[in-house]
Amino acid sequence: MKWIYLFITLLSVAISCVPAKKYNDLVAREKQCSDELEKYKSSSLDFEGKFKDIEAKHAVLSKEVANLKADTNDLGNKYRILQTQYDKIVDQNEVLETKYDKLRLSGAKETSLLQSDIEAKNLELQRKEDALDNLEKELNGKLKLLADREQRVNELEEMIKRKDDAVMALKTKVANALKGFENKGLTVVHKNGKIYVSLEAKLLFKTGSTAVEEEGKKALIELAKVLEHEKDIEIIVEGHTDTDKLASPASPKNNWELSVLRSTSVVDIMIANSKMNPAQLMAAGRSEFHPVDSQDKAKNRRIEIIISPNLNELFEIINK
């Protein structure tokens, strides 16, 4: 028992003697991670906002298409009614002209009345023809607008489907690559158009440590190999802790710092062991404030790797 007390005393002395330079380096690294977190948090929120904007605009375009179809049907009905009236007036005009021919010799007065009637019918006929022409032009305009809107809606739906299919295909590739770690604290899910790879801390780190263990390193390398050729994605690596407070004066000195340093350790391993573009990755720390299970602290101590599709093509279609 005395040897245990002596070992603990020596360990405390060793920890308290961490060189100031190493501590300062860690503080600088924490600041750099915090700056990058703010930058990429803004980028993540912007992408989520844009994706919701796409869904809202898609709904608006779909509603406009439905309204245009209703207008088109209404104009078509009016056109058919006018055509029927026009045909009826043509028939009446022919009857009047026949009567006129018969009664032409009956007298100047009757002929004059009949002539006036014919002229009135001709004027009405001309108005109907003009109304038909205007309705036909309006109908053609509506049909063209309807075709344009349907094309844009179809393009959006096709693009969204391709993105969803690509995300699902990538999720399958990721799940297959990490199948050997399924019962070791690793899960892969598809949610809100993104892929969430969650790794419990027990797979990656010892208690309070920021160094990745060998078993966890294997899982991260497998994931990096799957993602290194995916150029159309953004990746956020989030560190999460439980609510237990850190009491060490050395780094990491609190859960915020621990979560950030763990996420940067994961990013370092993925970049060092693959051809991934560092510009696609962001390291972030969530500390203890996004738990997934209030009853099980172990599940809250985790790394979440969030894989999001690039939505630039969708924005280009909307902004046409």
C-alpha positions as CSV (number, residue, x, y, z in Angstrom):
1,M,0.0,0.0,0.0
2,K,2.9,2.4,0.8
3,W,4.3,1.7,-2.7
4,I,0.9,2.7,-4.3
5,Y,0.9,6.0,-2.3
6,L,4.5,6.7,-3.4
7,F,3.6,6.0,-7.1
8,I,0.6,8.3,-7.0
9,T,2.7,11.0,-5.4
10,L,5.4,10.7,-8.1
11,L,2.8,10.7,-10.8
12,S,1.2,13.9,-9.5
13,V,4.6,15.5,-9.4
14,A,5.4,14.4,-13.0
15,I,2.0,15.8,-14.2
16,S,2.5,19.1,-12.5
17,C,5.9,19.4,-14.2
18,V,4.6,19.4,-17.7
19,P,6.8,21.9,-19.6
20,A,5.2,25.3,-20.1
21,K,5.9,25.1,-23.9
22,K,3.8,22.0,-24.3
23,Y,1.0,23.6,-22.4
24,N,1.2,26.7,-24.4
25,D,1.2,24.6,-27.6
26,L,-2.0,22.9,-26.4
27,V,-3.6,26.2,-25.6
28,A,-2.7,27.5,-29.1
29,R,-4.1,24.4,-30.6
30,E,-7.3,24.7,-28.6
31,K,-7.7,28.3,-29.9
32,Q,-7.1,27.2,-33.5
33,C,-9.7,24.5,-33.1
34,S,-12.1,26.9,-31.6
35,D,-11.6,29.3,-34.5
36,E,-12.1,26.5,-37.0
37,L,-15.1,25.3,-35.1
38,E,-16.8,28.8,-35.4
39,K,-15.9,28.9,-39.1
40,Y,-17.2,25.4,-39.9
41,K,-20.2,25.6,-37.6
42,S,-21.3,28.7,-39.6
43,S,-20.7,26.7,-42.8
44,S,-22.7,23.7,-41.4
45,L,-25.6,26.0,-40.4
46,D,-25.4,27.7,-43.8
47,F,-25.6,24.3,-45.6
48,E,-28.5,23.2,-43.4
49,G,-30.3,26.5,-44.1
50,K,-29.7,26.2,-47.8
51,F,-31.0,22.6,-47.8
52,K,-34.2,23.7,-46.0
53,D,-34.5,26.6,-48.5
54,I,-34.3,24.1,-51.3
55,E,-37.1,22.0,-49.8
56,A,-39.2,25.1,-49.3
57,K,-38.6,26.4,-52.9
58,H,-39.4,22.9,-54.2
59,A,-42.7,23.0,-52.3
60,V,-43.5,26.5,-53.7
61,L,-42.7,25.4,-57.3
62,S,-44.8,22.3,-56.9
63,K,-47.7,24.4,-55.7
64,E,-47.2,26.8,-58.6
65,V,-47.3,23.9,-61.0
66,A,-50.6,22.7,-59.5
67,N,-52.0,26.3,-59.8
68,L,-50.9,26.5,-63.4
69,K,-52.6,23.2,-64.2
70,A,-55.8,24.5,-62.6
71,D,-55.5,27.8,-64.6
72,T,-54.8,25.8,-67.8
73,N,-57.9,23.6,-67.3
74,D,-60.0,26.7,-66.6
75,L,-58.8,28.4,-69.8
76,G,-59.3,25.2,-71.8
77,N,-62.9,25.1,-70.6
78,K,-63.5,28.8,-71.5
79,Y,-61.9,28.2,-74.9
80,R,-64.2,25.3,-75.6
81,I,-67.3,27.3,-74.5
82,L,-66.3,30.2,-76.8
83,Q,-65.6,27.8,-79.6
84,T,-69.1,26.3,-79.2
85,Q,-70.6,29.8,-79.2
86,Y,-68.5,30.8,-82.2
87,D,-69.7,27.7,-84.1
88,K,-73.3,28.5,-83.2
89,I,-73.0,32.1,-84.4
90,V,-71.4,30.9,-87.6
91,D,-74.4,28.6,-88.1
92,Q,-76.8,31.5,-87.3
93,N,-75.0,33.7,-89.7
94,E,-75.3,31.2,-92.5
95,V,-79.0,30.9,-91.7
96,L,-79.4,34.7,-91.8
97,E,-77.5,35.0,-95.0
98,T,-79.8,32.3,-96.6
99,K,-82.8,34.3,-95.4
100,Y,-81.3,37.4,-96.7
101,D,-80.8,35.9,-100.1
102,K,-84.4,34.8,-100.1
103,L,-85.8,38.0,-98.9
104,R,-83.6,40.3,-100.8
105,L,-86.3,41.1,-103.2
106,S,-89.1,41.4,-100.6
107,G,-88.5,45.1,-99.9
108,A,-86.0,47.7,-99.0
109,K,-87.1,48.0,-95.4
110,E,-87.0,44.3,-94.6
111,T,-83.7,44.0,-96.4
112,S,-82.3,46.9,-94.4
113,L,-83.4,45.3,-91.1
114,L,-81.9,42.0,-92.1
115,Q,-78.7,43.7,-93.2
116,S,-78.4,45.4,-89.9
117,D,-79.0,42.1,-88.1
118,I,-76.3,40.5,-90.2
119,E,-73.8,43.3,-89.4
120,A,-74.6,43.1,-85.7
121,K,-74.0,39.3,-85.9
122,N,-70.8,39.9,-87.8
123,L,-69.6,42.3,-85.1
124,E,-70.4,39.9,-82.4
125,L,-68.7,37.2,-84.4
126,Q,-65.6,39.3,-84.7
127,R,-65.6,40.0,-80.9
128,K,-65.9,36.3,-80.2
129,E,-63.0,35.6,-82.6
130,D,-60.8,38.3,-80.9
131,A,-61.7,36.8,-77.5
132,L,-60.8,33.3,-78.7
133,D,-57.5,34.6,-80.0
134,N,-56.7,36.3,-76.7
135,L,-57.6,33.2,-74.8
136,E,-55.6,31.0,-77.1
137,K,-52.5,33.3,-76.6
138,E,-53.0,33.3,-72.8
139,L,-53.5,29.5,-72.8
140,N,-50.3,29.0,-74.8
141,G,-48.4,31.3,-72.4
142,K,-49.7,29.3,-69.4
143,L,-48.8,26.1,-71.1
144,K,-45.3,27.3,-71.7
145,L,-44.9,28.6,-68.1
146,L,-46.3,25.3,-66.9
147,A,-43.8,23.3,-69.0
148,D,-40.9,25.5,-67.7
149,R,-42.0,25.1,-64.1
150,E,-42.5,21.4,-64.4
151,Q,-39.0,21.1,-66.0
152,R,-37.4,22.9,-63.0
153,V,-39.4,20.8,-60.5
154,N,-38.3,17.7,-62.3
155,E,-34.7,18.8,-62.4
156,L,-34.8,19.6,-58.7
157,E,-36.5,16.2,-57.9
158,E,-34.0,14.4,-60.0
159,M,-31.0,16.2,-58.4
160,I,-32.4,15.6,-54.9
161,K,-32.9,11.9,-55.7
162,R,-29.4,11.6,-57.1
163,K,-28.0,13.2,-53.9
164,D,-30.1,10.9,-51.7
165,D,-29.1,7.9,-53.8
166,A,-25.4,8.9,-53.5
167,V,-25.7,9.4,-49.8
168,M,-27.4,6.0,-49.3
169,A,-24.7,4.3,-51.5
170,L,-22.0,6.0,-49.5
171,K,-23.7,5.0,-46.2
172,T,-23.7,1.3,-47.5
173,K,-20.0,1.5,-48.3
174,V,-19.2,3.0,-44.9
175,A,-21.3,0.4,-43.1
176,N,-19.7,-2.4,-45.0
177,A,-16.1,-1.1,-44.4
178,L,-16.8,-0.8,-40.6
179,K,-18.9,-4.0,-40.2
180,G,-16.1,-5.5,-38.1
181,F,-16.6,-2.8,-35.5
182,E,-20.4,-3.0,-35.1
183,N,-20.4,-4.7,-31.7
184,K,-17.5,-2.6,-30.4
185,G,-19.3,0.7,-29.9
186,L,-19.6,1.9,-33.6
187,T,-22.9,2.7,-35.4
188,V,-23.6,4.1,-38.9
189,V,-27.0,5.8,-39.5
190,H,-28.6,7.9,-42.3
191,K,-30.5,10.9,-40.9
192,N,-31.7,14.3,-42.4
193,G,-29.8,13.7,-45.6
194,K,-26.5,13.0,-43.8
195,I,-24.5,10.0,-42.7
196,Y,-23.7,9.8,-38.9
197,V,-20.8,7.6,-37.9
198,S,-20.8,7.4,-34.1
199,L,-17.8,5.8,-32.2
200,E,-18.0,5.4,-28.5
201,A,-15.0,6.6,-26.6
202,K,-14.2,3.2,-25.3
203,L,-13.3,2.2,-28.9
204,L,-11.0,5.1,-29.3
205,F,-9.6,6.5,-26.0
206,K,-8.6,5.6,-22.5
207,T,-10.3,7.7,-19.8
208,G,-9.2,11.3,-20.0
209,S,-6.8,10.6,-22.9
210,T,-6.7,12.3,-26.3
211,A,-4.5,9.6,-27.9
212,V,-6.4,7.1,-30.1
213,E,-6.0,3.5,-29.3
214,E,-4.9,0.9,-31.9
215,E,-8.4,-0.7,-32.3
216,G,-10.0,2.7,-32.8
217,K,-7.2,3.8,-35.2
218,K,-8.0,0.8,-37.4
219,A,-11.7,1.8,-37.6
220,L,-10.7,5.4,-38.5
221,I,-8.3,4.3,-41.2
222,E,-11.0,2.1,-42.8
223,L,-13.4,5.0,-42.8
224,A,-10.8,7.4,-44.3
225,K,-10.0,4.9,-47.1
226,V,-13.8,4.9,-48.0
227,L,-14.1,8.7,-48.0
228,E,-10.8,9.7,-49.6
229,H,-12.2,9.6,-53.1
230,E,-15.5,11.3,-52.2
231,K,-14.9,14.9,-53.5
232,D,-18.6,16.1,-53.2
233,I,-19.0,15.9,-49.4
234,E,-18.2,17.9,-46.2
235,I,-17.1,16.1,-43.0
236,I,-17.5,17.3,-39.4
237,V,-15.7,15.4,-36.7
238,E,-17.4,16.2,-33.3
239,G,-16.1,15.3,-29.9
240,H,-18.6,14.6,-27.1
241,T,-18.0,13.9,-23.3
242,D,-20.1,13.0,-20.4
243,T,-20.9,15.4,-17.5
244,D,-18.0,14.2,-15.2
245,K,-15.7,17.2,-14.6
246,L,-12.0,17.1,-15.2
247,A,-9.9,18.1,-12.2
248,S,-6.4,18.0,-13.7
249,P,-4.5,21.3,-13.9
250,A,-2.8,20.0,-17.0
251,S,-4.3,19.9,-20.5
252,P,-7.0,18.9,-21.1
253,K,-8.2,20.9,-18.2
254,N,-12.0,20.7,-19.0
255,N,-14.5,18.8,-21.1
256,W,-14.5,21.4,-23.8
257,E,-10.8,21.0,-24.3
258,L,-11.0,17.3,-24.1
259,S,-13.8,17.1,-26.7
260,V,-11.9,19.4,-29.1
261,L,-8.5,17.6,-28.7
262,R,-10.1,14.2,-29.3
263,S,-11.8,15.4,-32.5
264,T,-8.5,16.8,-33.8
265,S,-6.7,13.6,-33.0
266,V,-9.3,11.7,-35.1
267,V,-8.9,14.2,-38.0
268,D,-5.1,13.9,-37.8
269,I,-5.3,10.1,-38.1
270,M,-7.8,10.2,-41.0
271,I,-5.6,12.7,-43.0
272,A,-2.3,11.0,-42.2
273,N,-3.6,7.6,-43.4
274,S,-5.5,8.5,-46.6
275,K,-5.6,10.9,-49.5
276,M,-8.4,12.9,-48.0
277,N,-8.6,16.6,-48.8
278,P,-8.1,18.4,-45.4
279,A,-10.3,21.3,-46.7
280,Q,-13.3,18.9,-46.5
281,L,-12.8,18.2,-42.8
282,M,-13.7,20.2,-39.7
283,A,-12.8,19.3,-36.1
284,A,-15.3,20.4,-33.4
285,G,-15.9,19.9,-29.7
286,R,-19.4,19.7,-28.2
287,S,-18.3,18.9,-24.6
288,E,-21.1,17.4,-22.5
289,F,-24.0,19.5,-24.0
290,H,-25.3,17.1,-26.6
291,P,-26.0,13.8,-24.8
292,V,-27.7,10.9,-26.6
293,D,-28.7,8.9,-23.4
294,S,-29.4,10.5,-20.0
295,Q,-29.2,7.1,-18.4
296,D,-25.9,5.8,-19.9
297,K,-22.9,8.1,-19.7
298,A,-20.7,5.8,-21.7
299,K,-22.9,6.4,-24.8
300,N,-22.4,10.2,-24.4
301,R,-18.6,9.8,-24.5
302,R,-18.2,9.5,-28.2
303,I,-16.9,10.8,-31.5
304,E,-19.5,11.6,-34.2
305,I,-18.3,11.9,-37.8
306,I,-21.0,13.7,-39.8
307,I,-20.8,13.3,-43.6
308,S,-22.9,15.9,-45.6
309,P,-23.5,16.2,-49.4
310,N,-22.4,19.3,-51.3
311,L,-25.6,21.2,-52.4
312,N,-24.0,23.6,-54.9
313,E,-25.7,22.0,-58.0
314,L,-29.1,22.4,-56.4
315,F,-28.5,26.1,-55.7
316,E,-27.5,26.6,-59.3
317,I,-30.8,25.1,-60.6
318,I,-32.9,27.2,-58.1
319,N,-31.0,30.4,-59.1
320,K,-31.6,30.0,-62.9
